[in-house]
């Protein structure tokens, strides 16, 4: 095994602590005659790591082959990143180097652990190569990763030669991308001690809702979808501010874009206000990838003493570097102008009875003006609220409730739970789903 791993070129930058490299070192020690208890403990450590990884991603069957497939599909190297979005070039010289690496992986797929097991009296490799996973309930693992790895693994294990192996992997890169960004829909930013020290952490538990599932607000949804479709198609598109009353579905509409446009290459990165100083580093990280990124800022607003909005202003428009064409910023806010204003900001406004907006006011309003699309979500009236309740009840309640009882309960619910809004309607339906209807 260690000889095979030494032949890897494009995929040879694996972490020394990875399962594959650790097993290569263990196998080398065994070949040199090691038979001690420490060797067995090290083998068991790597088997446990393999089982942990398989549990996390829902692998089944041949866990060794699933792991090797996962390594191939997540390794970001110059070849895999070039193939992302366009596939392998027909005449690229790098293809020959990739085929050599894939030939190594193909041999590793069928690696024979039997001699090592016989010598050490083990059966752990035989077990993980014919593994029966326990059926899991709920979202305990990333089903998207599990499905794609297992399907690709089955295709690779059936590949007749290195060329077929090459075609399967490069087709995957072209159709789905590579690495964490290829597998996952949404991410949050994890920052370190410096602004440049950041990681993208996948968000696995995402509400699967489409724009068509959201009741009402049809003009708003159409405008949001039109801007997003233009963005995905590579046409001119604008940053978007969704503002208005709380509980009207602003955040839900943005999240719904993932369900509607993930297969078209859309990805979403959630960013919090205290992380704005890392915004430039984040853009530098993703601007060369083939995906279309929405940086999502939820509930955006600033108090008088907060100056983080200056970072955001510089990135949206105003900096020397042009915003990359594959990145947009979508933000939601209950405030139209985002930054709290006071009458003290207008200290220079009185002059012979005329109103003169101060420079302070203009500075604060300039952030909102840099969002090319501003979409208002106002609270529904009572008739619209009732229609939202009826639509949600028809979709989500197992047993129908007569309209008079349903609407009477909805009216009592909104009085005690925050007033009329789409959120209140959804909370009422959630209550009915788990409890008997109110009398």
N, C-alpha and C positions, 0 to 999 in steps of 0.2 A: 504493500500500500504506500509506503513512504517513497518508493521509486516512482509510482504513478503520480503522486502529488507533486514531486519535484519537476515533473514535465509540464505542469500548468504554467501558462504564461499570462494570458489575459485575465484568467480567474485565479491567478496565483497570489493575489493580495489578501487572502483570507486571514482573518484575525488568528493569531497564534493560539488564542484560547478557544477557538471554535471547536465544535464537536469533531469535525472532520480532521482538523490538524492535530488535535489531541489524540484521536484514535490512530492517526498515522504514527505519532511518536510512540504510543503504546505498542503498536504492531512491530515497530522497529526494535524495541526492547525485547519483545518476545522472540524475534528472529535471532537476536544475539544471545539467546539462551536464558533470559530471565524467566523464573518460574515461581517467584516469591509471592507472599500474601499482598505486598504493596501493589504489584501488578494487577492482581485480581480486584483490589479495592479501586484502583484507577479505572479499570474497565467498568465496574459497577457504577462509578461516578458518572461516566459518560453515557451509560445506558439510562440512568436516571434523568440526565439532562435531555436525552432524546425523548424519553417519555413525557417530560415536562413540556417540551416544545410541541409534541404531538397532541397533548391534552389541550394546550393553549389554542391550537389551530384546528383541532378536530380531525387529525389524520387517522387513517385506519388502514388495515391490510399490511403491506410491506412498509413499515415505518422508516427503514433505512433508505429505500428508494424515494419515499415522500420527502425525507430530509434532504437528499441530494437534489431533488427537483426544486425544493424551496430555496436551496443555496443558489441554483442557477437563475431562478426567477427574481431573486432579490439582490443579486450582486450588481452593483452599479460600477461599471468599468467603461472605458472609452468605447468598446464595441457595443455593449448592451445599450448605452445611452444614445449612440448613433442610430441603432436599429429602432429605438423608441419612436413610434409615430410613422416611420417610413419603411421599416424592415431593412433587411440586408441588401446592400448594393450588389448588383449582378457581377460587377467586375472589380470589387474591392479586394486589394491584396490582404487586408486584415481578415478576410473570410477564411483564408488558408490557416491562419493562426487560430482562429476560432474553431475550425474543424478539428485541429489537433487537440485542443482542450476538450471538445465535446467527445472525442474518441476516448479520452481518459475517463470522463464521467460515464461513458457507456460501459467501459470495463468495470468501473467502480459499482455500477448498478448491479452487476452480476458477481461481485466479489465473494469469494468462498471463505467464510469464517470457520468452516468445519474443522480444519487442522488445529486452529487455535483452541477451539472449544474442546476437542478431544484431549489435547495436551493438558489443559487446565481443569478439565472436568466441569465445564460450563455448558449452559444451554440458552443463555440470555440473547445471543444474536439470533439463534433459530426462532426464539419466541417473538422478538420484535420484527422479524422478517415475515411472520405469519400471525399478525396481531388482530385480535377481535376487540374493538373498542366498546366500552360501555355506552349504551344509548344515553345521550344527554338531552335534558329538557331545558327550554328557555335559551336565552342568548348568552351561553357560557363561553362561546368562542366566536371568532370572526368567521361566519359562514361563507363569506365571499372568498377569503383566503383558502379555507378548507376545500371548497368546491373547485376552485381553479387549480390548486396544487394537485388534488387527487385526479382530476381529469387529465391534466398534463402529464402526471406521473404514469398513468395508464397508457397514454399515447407513447411516451418515451420508452417504457419497458417493452412495448411491442415494435419499436423501430427496428427495421431490418438492417440498417447500416448507419454509418456516421452522417451521410448526407441527409437521410430521413430525420435523424436526431437534430441536425443543424436546422432543418426546415421547421420542425415543430417549435424549437426554442425561439428562433427569429420571428416566426409568425406570432408567437405569444407577445414578444416585445412590441411588435408593430401594432397589434390589436389591443393590448392591455397596458403596455408600459412595463417599467421595471422598478423593482424596489418597493418601498413603503408607499410611495405615491401611486404606483400602479395598482396596488391591492385595495387601497382604502379610499373612502369618499371624503372624509373630513378629518381635520387635525387641529390640535391646539399647540401653542408654542410654549416650550419649556426653555427658560433662559437661565444662564449661569451667572458667573460673577461679572462678566463683561457683556456688552451689547452684542458682540459678534459670537458669543458662545451660546448658541441656541440649537434646539432640536425640535423636530416635528413629531409629536406624539399622536398616533392614530386614535380617533374616537370611534369605538366599535358600536356602542349602544346608541344608534341614531333612530329617531322616529321616522318611519317610512310613510311620509305623507306627500301627496302630489298637489299641485296647484288646483286641480279640478276637485280635490276633496275638500277644499276650503269653501265654505258657504258664503256667498255674497262677495262684495268688493270686486266685481268683474272688471270695471275699467282699470282699477289699480293693478290687478293681476295681469291684464293684457299688456299694460305699459311695462311692467316689470319683465314679463316674458319676452316681449319684443326687444328690449335692450339686451337681455341675456342671450337671446338667439343671434343677434347681430354680433355680439362679442365672441360667441363660440364659432361663428362662421368667418371670423377674421375681419369683419367690417367695423366701421367706427362705432364705438359705444362709450357710454358715460358712466362715471361713478354715480351711485344711487344713494339717496337719503330717503328713507321711509319714516315719516314723522306723523304724529297725531296722538290720539287718546290711547291710554293703556288698555291692554286686553283686546285690541282690534285685529290681531293676527299679523302684525308687521314681521316679527321674528319668524313665525311659522311660514309665511310666504317665502322668505329668503331660504329657509331650510328645505322647503319643498322643491326648490330648484335642483337640489342634488338628486332627488328621485327622478325628475324629469330629464335631466341632462348629464347625469354621470356617464352614461354610455357614449356620450359625445365628447368626453374628455374633460368635463367640468370637475374641479376639486374645490374644496372650501377650507379655509384656514381661519379659525376663530382667534381673535386677538383682543386682549383686554387693555384698558386704558393705561395701566401702569407699565405696559410693555411697549408703548409707542417709541421709546428710545431705541428699540431693536427693529423698528420697521424697515430701515434701510438695509440692515443685514439680512432680514427675511427676504426682501425683494431680490437682493443679490443672490440668495440661495436658490430661488425658484425661477428666475427670469429666463434661464436657458433651457428649461424643460419644455416638453411639447404639449403639456396640459394647459388648460385655461383655469386660472386661479381667481376665486373671489375671496378677498380678505374681508371677513365678516366681523363687524364691530357692533355688538348689541348694546342697546340702552346707552347711547353716546350722549354725554352732556358734561359740562364743566362748571364748577363754581368759580367765584371771582378769583380765588387765590391759586387755582390750578392752571398751569401753563403748558401741560402736555399737548394741548391742541396745536402748539407751534410746530412740534414734530410732524403732526399729521398734515398741516398746511403745506409744509415744505415738500413732503412726498407727493401729495396729490397734484399740486401745481406750484411752481415757483422755484424749484431747485434747478441746478445746472443740468442734472441728468434727466432725460426724458423718461416718463413712466413707461415701462415695458408693455408691449401690446398684448401680452398674455396675462395681465393682472388688472383687476378692477377692485375698488373698495365699495362695499355695500354696508351701510350703517343704518341702524334704527334709533329713534329718539322720540321722547315725548315732547321735546322742544323743537320748534321750527328753526330757531337760530342757534341751537346747541349750547351756547355759552350764556350764563346768567348775566343779565344786564341790571344795573341799578341807576337811579337818577344821578348818582355821583359821577357816572361815566359821561354825563352830559354837562359837565361843569362849564364848558365854554359855549353853551348853546344860546344864551340870551344876548341879542344884539339888536337894539331898536325894535323889539317886538318880534323879530324873525326867529325861527327855529333853525339852528345850525348844528348838525350832527357833529359831535366831537371826533377827534382821531381815535379815541378809545373805543367808541361805538363801532366805527368802521373796521377797526382791527378785529373786534369780536365777531362782527357779522361776516367778515370775509371768509371764514371757514365754511359756513353753510353754502356760500355762493360758489364754492369750488366743486360741489356736487352738481354735475350737469343735469341730473334728473332728480327731482324732488316729488315724492308721491305722498299725498295726504290720506291718512286713515282716520276718519272721524268715527265717533261712537254711533252705533245704529240707533234709529228711533225705535219706539216700542213695537211697531208692526214688523220692522226688520228683525228685531230681536226674537219675536215670536216665530218668524219664518226660519231663522237659524235653529231655534230649538226644535221645530218640526222636522227639519232636514236631518239634524243630528240624531234625533230619536228614530227616524225611519232607517237610518244606516246602522245604528249601534245597539239599539235595544232588541233583545231576543223576542220579547212579547210586546205587541202593540198596546198603547194606552189611548183611551179616547181623548179627543182633542181638548175638550173642556177641562178635564182633569190635568192633562199635560200642561196647558197654558196657565191654569190657576196656580199649579205648583211652581212653574217658572217665574211667575210674578212674585210669589212669596220668597222664592230663593234669591232673586236679585235684590230685594229689599234688605236681606240679611247678609248678602255676600258681595258687596262692592258695586252694585248698580248694573246698568244695562251694558253688556259688551259680549263679544263672541266668546271670550274666556269664561265669563259667568255662565253662558249657555252650555259650554262644554263641561264645566264643573257640575252643573245641574244634571246633565245626562250621565256623567260618571257616577254621580250619587244614585241615580235611578238604576244604573246597571248593577250596582252592588247592594242596593236596598230595595225594599218594597216601596211602591209609589206613595207619595204623601196623600193623606186623606183630606 
